[in-house]
Amino acid sequence: MPKNGYYAVAVGRSTGIFTTWDECNEQVKRFSGCKHKKFKTQIEAQAYLDAFTRLQLETNTRCPPKASAEVEENATSSLALSHTKIESRVPIDRGTESWYAVARGRKTGVYRTWNDAKRQVDAIPGARFRKFATKSEAKEFVSQHVAAETRDPDPKDPNTLVAFCDGRSALKTYYLI
């Protein structure tokens, strides 16, 4: 059942912020150990993902933490500043690098700053993006989404433009002898 809001998926088939329940549900349905939560604003959803990522980095593990209450508590405390501008909401550790992957937005790619990535996802329904510690992780996130969304066109679909240069047709089968 569709609901309005922003859905943050911290652990699932694909992670990020989704604008519809259907998109979120695709990522978490029948996914063991998934972590997701609904928020009223995109800023709150991003803060939840940031808190989750920080907690994972602090524990030096790639596995999701067993208790999600810690993540939710950290995310909730991070939301105290949600009235501030979105540029200041993404924390930047001066000692570490941050990379921002935009898998679905105005222009997909990997960006060095949140402001650059934000320009690509602002006011885009279904935008998918995430912050990473390394450039290679960010590139992998983008390539996984591109591969998942790239399909060969169906020549029998009336909305697909297909040109046959050898005299064949999608509607009839010809046998060359």
C-alpha positions as CSV (number, residue, x, y, z in Angstrom):
1,M,0.0,0.0,0.0
2,P,1.6,3.3,-1.1
3,K,2.4,5.8,1.7
4,N,3.9,9.3,1.5
5,G,7.3,10.1,2.9
6,Y,10.9,9.2,2.5
7,Y,12.1,5.6,3.1
8,A,15.7,5.1,4.2
9,V,17.1,1.6,3.5
10,A,20.3,1.1,5.5
11,V,20.5,-2.7,4.9
12,G,18.7,-4.3,1.9
13,R,19.2,-5.4,-1.7
14,S,20.0,-1.8,-2.5
15,T,20.5,1.0,0.1
16,G,19.6,4.6,-0.1
17,I,16.5,6.9,0.1
18,F,13.4,6.0,-1.7
19,T,10.3,8.1,-2.2
20,T,7.7,5.4,-2.5
21,W,6.8,2.4,-0.3
22,D,6.8,0.2,-3.4
23,E,10.5,1.1,-4.2
24,C,11.5,0.6,-0.5
25,N,9.6,-2.7,-0.3
26,E,11.4,-4.1,-3.4
27,Q,14.7,-3.6,-1.5
28,V,13.7,-5.1,1.9
29,K,11.0,-7.7,1.1
30,R,12.3,-11.2,2.0
31,F,15.7,-9.7,2.8
32,S,17.0,-11.2,6.0
33,G,18.3,-8.6,8.5
34,C,17.1,-5.6,6.5
35,K,17.0,-2.2,8.2
36,H,14.7,0.5,7.0
37,K,12.6,3.3,8.3
38,K,10.1,5.9,7.1
39,F,10.7,9.6,7.6
40,K,8.7,12.8,6.9
41,T,11.6,14.6,5.3
42,Q,14.6,13.7,3.1
43,I,16.9,15.3,5.6
44,E,15.7,13.0,8.4
45,A,16.1,10.0,6.1
46,Q,19.7,11.0,5.2
47,A,20.6,11.5,8.8
48,Y,19.4,8.0,9.6
49,L,21.6,6.6,6.9
50,D,24.5,8.7,8.0
51,A,24.1,7.6,11.6
52,F,23.9,3.9,10.5
53,T,27.1,4.3,8.3
54,R,28.9,6.1,11.2
55,L,28.0,3.3,13.6
56,Q,29.3,0.7,11.1
57,L,32.6,2.6,10.6
58,E,33.1,3.0,14.4
59,T,32.7,-0.8,14.9
60,N,35.0,-1.5,12.0
61,T,32.7,-4.1,10.5
62,R,30.8,-4.6,7.2
63,C,28.1,-6.6,8.9
64,P,24.9,-4.7,10.1
65,P,24.8,-4.2,13.9
66,K,22.6,-6.7,15.8
67,A,20.7,-4.0,17.7
68,S,19.0,-1.4,15.5
69,A,17.9,0.6,18.6
70,E,21.5,2.0,18.7
71,V,21.2,3.2,15.1
72,E,17.7,4.7,15.6
73,E,18.9,6.5,18.8
74,N,21.9,8.0,17.0
75,A,19.8,9.0,14.0
76,T,17.2,10.6,16.3
77,S,19.8,12.6,18.1
78,S,21.2,13.7,14.8
79,L,17.8,15.0,13.8
80,A,17.9,17.7,16.5
81,L,19.5,20.0,13.9
82,S,17.0,19.1,11.1
83,H,15.9,22.7,10.8
84,T,19.3,23.7,9.5
85,K,20.1,23.9,5.8
86,I,20.6,20.5,4.0
87,E,24.2,21.4,3.0
88,S,25.2,21.4,6.7
89,R,23.3,18.1,7.5
90,V,25.9,15.8,5.8
91,P,28.7,15.5,8.3
92,I,32.2,15.7,6.8
93,D,35.0,14.1,8.7
94,R,38.1,16.2,7.9
95,G,40.4,13.2,8.3
96,T,38.6,10.9,5.9
97,E,37.4,11.1,2.4
98,S,33.7,11.0,1.4
99,W,32.3,10.1,-1.9
100,Y,28.7,10.5,-3.0
101,A,27.1,8.1,-5.5
102,V,24.0,9.1,-7.5
103,A,22.5,6.0,-9.1
104,R,19.2,7.7,-10.2
105,G,19.0,11.4,-10.6
106,R,19.5,14.2,-13.1
107,K,23.0,12.9,-13.9
108,T,24.3,9.6,-12.5
109,G,27.8,9.4,-11.3
110,V,30.2,9.8,-8.3
111,Y,30.6,13.2,-6.7
112,R,33.3,14.5,-4.3
113,T,31.0,16.8,-2.3
114,W,27.4,16.5,-1.0
115,N,26.5,19.9,-2.6
116,D,27.4,18.5,-6.1
117,A,25.5,15.3,-5.5
118,K,22.5,17.2,-4.0
119,R,22.1,19.2,-7.2
120,Q,21.5,15.9,-9.0
121,V,18.9,14.4,-6.7
122,D,16.9,17.5,-5.4
123,A,13.2,17.2,-6.3
124,I,13.7,14.0,-8.3
125,P,11.1,11.4,-7.4
126,G,12.8,8.0,-6.8
127,A,16.3,9.4,-6.6
128,R,18.8,6.9,-5.4
129,F,22.0,8.1,-3.8
130,R,24.4,7.2,-0.9
131,K,27.6,8.4,0.8
132,F,30.7,6.1,0.7
133,A,34.1,6.1,2.3
134,T,35.9,5.2,-1.0
135,K,35.5,6.1,-4.6
136,S,35.5,2.5,-5.7
137,E,32.5,1.7,-3.4
138,A,30.6,4.6,-4.8
139,K,31.4,3.5,-8.4
140,E,30.2,0.0,-7.6
141,F,26.9,1.3,-6.2
142,V,26.3,3.3,-9.4
143,S,27.2,0.4,-11.7
144,Q,25.0,-2.1,-9.8
145,H,22.0,0.2,-10.2
146,V,22.7,0.9,-13.9
147,A,23.1,-2.8,-14.5
148,A,19.8,-3.6,-12.7
149,E,17.9,-1.0,-14.7
150,T,19.4,-1.6,-18.1
151,R,17.3,-4.0,-20.1
152,D,17.3,-5.0,-23.8
153,P,14.3,-3.5,-25.6
154,D,11.5,-5.8,-26.4
155,P,11.0,-5.7,-30.2
156,K,7.4,-6.8,-29.9
157,D,6.5,-3.9,-27.6
158,P,4.7,-1.2,-29.6
159,N,6.5,1.5,-27.7
160,T,9.9,0.3,-28.7
161,L,11.5,1.5,-31.9
162,V,13.3,-1.3,-33.6
163,A,15.0,-1.1,-37.1
164,F,15.8,-4.3,-38.9
165,C,18.4,-3.8,-41.6
166,D,18.3,-7.3,-43.1
167,G,14.6,-7.3,-44.2
168,R,13.3,-9.1,-41.1
169,S,10.3,-8.0,-39.1
170,A,9.5,-8.5,-35.4
171,L,5.9,-9.5,-36.3
172,K,6.8,-12.4,-38.7
173,T,9.3,-15.1,-38.5
174,Y,11.4,-15.6,-41.6
175,Y,13.7,-18.5,-42.3
176,L,16.8,-17.9,-44.4
177,I,17.8,-20.9,-46.5
